[in-house]
């Protein structure tokens, strides 16, 4: 009887964990928050061994939560399926196998599982294009023409005093009197649940309108 209980519990755990992952696609804030909380048990275990952005590697989080909910399901199954009810366990297995496996397969698809990073390749390509088009030594005219082709809206500011205009980690940019600062925050569609990315840009042109320093990098935004 024990093996039947284990199979029923595994099916229930896998199905429930997969369903929770798929609920992240529902465009209702309370549903997404609840689903995220329900995925935390597996996420905590996974990120303890493999630190990462967000809840953790998608398949690892799905597998860890499947085992977590399977353990809970086993306790329930053990109380409800008695030794004399093998026929009942077989009926549950036959009834639940297809839906549980279907949900698990759907939850493994990157297009349906929001835990998979999305449009990260496009984000890297966009950063590369911006850096190549805004190389140090470019003129202000060239930079403006390039940014116009990229559809980037910028904010301009002329420095009147010396000061720090950007500080990110170990990167510090200092502006001097007469420098022109051209900055932008470029939205993107890239993300790693529950966060998404924008590209921050800071260009510093000297008095001769030549680009002398630039910063172009992604910035993670999280709820």
Buried (B, 14 or more C-beta within 10 A) or exposed (E): EEEBBBBBBBBBBBBBBBBBBBBBEEEEEEEBEBBBEBBBBBBBBBBEEEEEBBBBBBBBBBBBBBBBBBEBBBEEBBEEBEEEBEEBBEEBBEEBBEEBBEBBEBBBEEEBBBBBBBBBEEBEEBBEEBBEBBEEEBEBEBBBEBBEEEEBEBEEEEBEEEEEBBEEEEEEBBBBEEBBBBBBEBEBEBBBBBEBBBBBBBBBBBEEBBBEBBBBBBEEEEE
